[in-house]
Amino acid sequence: LEQMSACLSIVTTGGKASEELQSYLEKQGIKVKVPKVGDCVSFPLTIKRQSSTLHWYRMPSSSRAYPMKLEKKAAYYRRLWDK
């Protein structure tokens, strides 16, 4: 994130990626709950003395171990891109 200071949104797909991001944020002193699939959480972030609001979206897993109909996945992503 320090190298991408203009980044305003992050999308994770699935539980493991979400856990990894939450762990990274906690190491930075940012406490935030993992959003539910299809939801977004927003929180303040300061990088190099610049404050902004970061939006974290969680999408369905891309793993074949957690199959979901394509139409249902598409509905989640449609909501993401319509924001």
CNS distance restraints for C-alpha pairs under 8 A (distance, minus, plus):
assign (resid   1 and name CA) (resid   5 and name CA) 5.96 0.50 0.50
assign (resid   1 and name CA) (resid   7 and name CA) 7.16 0.50 0.50
assign (resid   1 and name CA) (resid  47 and name CA) 7.79 0.50 0.50
assign (resid   2 and name CA) (resid  47 and name CA) 6.12 0.50 0.50
assign (resid   2 and name CA) (resid  48 and name CA) 7.40 0.50 0.50
assign (resid   5 and name CA) (resid  47 and name CA) 6.61 0.50 0.50
assign (resid   7 and name CA) (resid  54 and name CA) 7.64 0.50 0.50
assign (resid   8 and name CA) (resid  52 and name CA) 7.59 0.50 0.50
assign (resid   8 and name CA) (resid  53 and name CA) 6.69 0.50 0.50
assign (resid   8 and name CA) (resid  54 and name CA) 4.85 0.50 0.50
assign (resid   8 and name CA) (resid  55 and name CA) 6.19 0.50 0.50
assign (resid   9 and name CA) (resid  54 and name CA) 5.53 0.50 0.50
assign (resid   9 and name CA) (resid  55 and name CA) 4.53 0.50 0.50
assign (resid   9 and name CA) (resid  56 and name CA) 5.76 0.50 0.50
assign (resid   9 and name CA) (resid  57 and name CA) 7.48 0.50 0.50
assign (resid  10 and name CA) (resid  54 and name CA) 7.58 0.50 0.50
assign (resid  10 and name CA) (resid  55 and name CA) 6.24 0.50 0.50
assign (resid  10 and name CA) (resid  56 and name CA) 4.83 0.50 0.50
assign (resid  10 and name CA) (resid  57 and name CA) 6.16 0.50 0.50
assign (resid  11 and name CA) (resid  56 and name CA) 5.85 0.50 0.50
assign (resid  11 and name CA) (resid  57 and name CA) 4.68 0.50 0.50
assign (resid  11 and name CA) (resid  58 and name CA) 5.67 0.50 0.50
assign (resid  11 and name CA) (resid  59 and name CA) 6.95 0.50 0.50
assign (resid  12 and name CA) (resid  17 and name CA) 5.72 0.50 0.50
assign (resid  12 and name CA) (resid  18 and name CA) 5.64 0.50 0.50
assign (resid  12 and name CA) (resid  56 and name CA) 7.67 0.50 0.50
assign (resid  12 and name CA) (resid  57 and name CA) 6.41 0.50 0.50
assign (resid  12 and name CA) (resid  58 and name CA) 4.97 0.50 0.50
assign (resid  12 and name CA) (resid  59 and name CA) 6.08 0.50 0.50
assign (resid  13 and name CA) (resid  17 and name CA) 6.29 0.50 0.50
assign (resid  13 and name CA) (resid  18 and name CA) 7.10 0.50 0.50
assign (resid  13 and name CA) (resid  58 and name CA) 5.90 0.50 0.50
assign (resid  13 and name CA) (resid  59 and name CA) 4.76 0.50 0.50
assign (resid  13 and name CA) (resid  60 and name CA) 5.41 0.50 0.50
assign (resid  13 and name CA) (resid  61 and name CA) 4.78 0.50 0.50
assign (resid  13 and name CA) (resid  62 and name CA) 6.39 0.50 0.50
assign (resid  14 and name CA) (resid  18 and name CA) 6.36 0.50 0.50
assign (resid  14 and name CA) (resid  37 and name CA) 7.99 0.50 0.50
assign (resid  14 and name CA) (resid  58 and name CA) 7.20 0.50 0.50
assign (resid  14 and name CA) (resid  59 and name CA) 6.51 0.50 0.50
assign (resid  14 and name CA) (resid  60 and name CA) 5.47 0.50 0.50
assign (resid  14 and name CA) (resid  61 and name CA) 3.76 0.50 0.50
assign (resid  14 and name CA) (resid  62 and name CA) 6.83 0.50 0.50
assign (resid  14 and name CA) (resid  63 and name CA) 7.84 0.50 0.50
assign (resid  15 and name CA) (resid  19 and name CA) 6.06 0.50 0.50
assign (resid  15 and name CA) (resid  61 and name CA) 7.13 0.50 0.50
assign (resid  16 and name CA) (resid  20 and name CA) 6.17 0.50 0.50
assign (resid  17 and name CA) (resid  21 and name CA) 6.27 0.50 0.50
assign (resid  18 and name CA) (resid  22 and name CA) 6.14 0.50 0.50
assign (resid  18 and name CA) (resid  34 and name CA) 6.48 0.50 0.50
assign (resid  18 and name CA) (resid  58 and name CA) 7.24 0.50 0.50
assign (resid  19 and name CA) (resid  23 and name CA) 6.09 0.50 0.50
assign (resid  19 and name CA) (resid  34 and name CA) 7.34 0.50 0.50
assign (resid  20 and name CA) (resid  24 and name CA) 6.22 0.50 0.50
assign (resid  21 and name CA) (resid  25 and name CA) 6.15 0.50 0.50
assign (resid  22 and name CA) (resid  26 and name CA) 6.12 0.50 0.50
assign (resid  22 and name CA) (resid  31 and name CA) 7.94 0.50 0.50
assign (resid  22 and name CA) (resid  32 and name CA) 7.01 0.50 0.50
assign (resid  22 and name CA) (resid  33 and name CA) 7.44 0.50 0.50
assign (resid  22 and name CA) (resid  34 and name CA) 6.67 0.50 0.50
assign (resid  23 and name CA) (resid  27 and name CA) 6.34 0.50 0.50
assign (resid  24 and name CA) (resid  28 and name CA) 6.55 0.50 0.50
assign (resid  25 and name CA) (resid  29 and name CA) 6.47 0.50 0.50
assign (resid  25 and name CA) (resid  30 and name CA) 5.12 0.50 0.50
assign (resid  25 and name CA) (resid  31 and name CA) 6.90 0.50 0.50
assign (resid  25 and name CA) (resid  32 and name CA) 7.75 0.50 0.50
assign (resid  26 and name CA) (resid  30 and name CA) 4.90 0.50 0.50
assign (resid  26 and name CA) (resid  31 and name CA) 5.55 0.50 0.50
assign (resid  26 and name CA) (resid  32 and name CA) 7.79 0.50 0.50
assign (resid  32 and name CA) (resid  41 and name CA) 7.88 0.50 0.50
assign (resid  32 and name CA) (resid  43 and name CA) 7.53 0.50 0.50
assign (resid  33 and name CA) (resid  41 and name CA) 7.79 0.50 0.50
assign (resid  34 and name CA) (resid  41 and name CA) 7.81 0.50 0.50
assign (resid  34 and name CA) (resid  58 and name CA) 7.96 0.50 0.50
assign (resid  35 and name CA) (resid  39 and name CA) 5.58 0.50 0.50
assign (resid  35 and name CA) (resid  40 and name CA) 5.75 0.50 0.50
assign (resid  35 and name CA) (resid  41 and name CA) 5.98 0.50 0.50
assign (resid  35 and name CA) (resid  56 and name CA) 7.58 0.50 0.50
assign (resid  35 and name CA) (resid  57 and name CA) 6.94 0.50 0.50
assign (resid  35 and name CA) (resid  58 and name CA) 6.00 0.50 0.50
assign (resid  36 and name CA) (resid  40 and name CA) 7.64 0.50 0.50
assign (resid  36 and name CA) (resid  58 and name CA) 6.54 0.50 0.50
assign (resid  37 and name CA) (resid  58 and name CA) 5.17 0.50 0.50
assign (resid  37 and name CA) (resid  59 and name CA) 5.23 0.50 0.50
assign (resid  37 and name CA) (resid  60 and name CA) 5.87 0.50 0.50
assign (resid  38 and name CA) (resid  57 and name CA) 6.97 0.50 0.50
assign (resid  38 and name CA) (resid  58 and name CA) 5.65 0.50 0.50
assign (resid  38 and name CA) (resid  59 and name CA) 5.30 0.50 0.50
assign (resid  38 and name CA) (resid  60 and name CA) 7.23 0.50 0.50
assign (resid  38 and name CA) (resid  76 and name CA) 5.62 0.50 0.50
assign (resid  38 and name CA) (resid  77 and name CA) 7.99 0.50 0.50
assign (resid  38 and name CA) (resid  79 and name CA) 7.98 0.50 0.50
assign (resid  38 and name CA) (resid  80 and name CA) 7.78 0.50 0.50
assign (resid  39 and name CA) (resid  57 and name CA) 5.90 0.50 0.50
assign (resid  39 and name CA) (resid  58 and name CA) 6.01 0.50 0.50
assign (resid  39 and name CA) (resid  59 and name CA) 7.75 0.50 0.50
assign (resid  40 and name CA) (resid  55 and name CA) 6.53 0.50 0.50
assign (resid  40 and name CA) (resid  56 and name CA) 5.37 0.50 0.50
assign (resid  40 and name CA) (resid  57 and name CA) 4.36 0.50 0.50
assign (resid  40 and name CA) (resid  58 and name CA) 6.52 0.50 0.50
assign (resid  41 and name CA) (resid  55 and name CA) 5.86 0.50 0.50
assign (resid  41 and name CA) (resid  56 and name CA) 5.33 0.50 0.50
assign (resid  41 and name CA) (resid  57 and name CA) 6.75 0.50 0.50
assign (resid  42 and name CA) (resid  53 and name CA) 6.45 0.50 0.50
assign (resid  42 and name CA) (resid  54 and name CA) 5.56 0.50 0.50
assign (resid  42 and name CA) (resid  55 and name CA) 4.42 0.50 0.50
assign (resid  42 and name CA) (resid  56 and name CA) 6.18 0.50 0.50
assign (resid  43 and name CA) (resid  53 and name CA) 5.51 0.50 0.50
assign (resid  43 and name CA) (resid  54 and name CA) 5.57 0.50 0.50
assign (resid  43 and name CA) (resid  55 and name CA) 6.78 0.50 0.50
assign (resid  44 and name CA) (resid  51 and name CA) 6.98 0.50 0.50
assign (resid  44 and name CA) (resid  52 and name CA) 5.84 0.50 0.50
assign (resid  44 and name CA) (resid  53 and name CA) 4.50 0.50 0.50
assign (resid  44 and name CA) (resid  54 and name CA) 6.21 0.50 0.50
assign (resid  45 and name CA) (resid  51 and name CA) 5.64 0.50 0.50
assign (resid  45 and name CA) (resid  52 and name CA) 5.44 0.50 0.50
assign (resid  45 and name CA) (resid  53 and name CA) 5.78 0.50 0.50
assign (resid  45 and name CA) (resid  54 and name CA) 6.30 0.50 0.50
assign (resid  46 and name CA) (resid  50 and name CA) 5.28 0.50 0.50
assign (resid  46 and name CA) (resid  51 and name CA) 4.24 0.50 0.50
assign (resid  46 and name CA) (resid  52 and name CA) 6.37 0.50 0.50
assign (resid  47 and name CA) (resid  51 and name CA) 6.55 0.50 0.50
assign (resid  57 and name CA) (resid  80 and name CA) 7.73 0.50 0.50
assign (resid  59 and name CA) (resid  76 and name CA) 6.82 0.50 0.50
assign (resid  59 and name CA) (resid  77 and name CA) 7.31 0.50 0.50
assign (resid  60 and name CA) (resid  73 and name CA) 6.65 0.50 0.50
assign (resid  60 and name CA) (resid  76 and name CA) 7.74 0.50 0.50
assign (resid  61 and name CA) (resid  66 and name CA) 6.63 0.50 0.50
assign (resid  62 and name CA) (resid  66 and name CA) 7.58 0.50 0.50
assign (resid  63 and name CA) (resid  67 and name CA) 7.08 0.50 0.50
assign (resid  68 and name CA) (resid  72 and name CA) 6.74 0.50 0.50
assign (resid  68 and name CA) (resid  73 and name CA) 6.68 0.50 0.50
assign (resid  69 and name CA) (resid  73 and name CA) 6.47 0.50 0.50
assign (resid  70 and name CA) (resid  74 and name CA) 5.98 0.50 0.50
assign (resid  71 and name CA) (resid  75 and name CA) 6.24 0.50 0.50
assign (resid  72 and name CA) (resid  76 and name CA) 6.65 0.50 0.50
assign (resid  73 and name CA) (resid  77 and name CA) 6.44 0.50 0.50
assign (resid  74 and name CA) (resid  78 and name CA) 5.94 0.50 0.50
assign (resid  75 and name CA) (resid  79 and name CA) 6.40 0.50 0.50
assign (resid  76 and name CA) (resid  80 and name CA) 6.46 0.50 0.50
assign (resid  77 and name CA) (resid  81 and name CA) 6.22 0.50 0.50
assign (resid  78 and name CA) (resid  82 and name CA) 6.02 0.50 0.50
assign (resid  79 and name CA) (resid  83 and name CA) 6.60 0.50 0.50
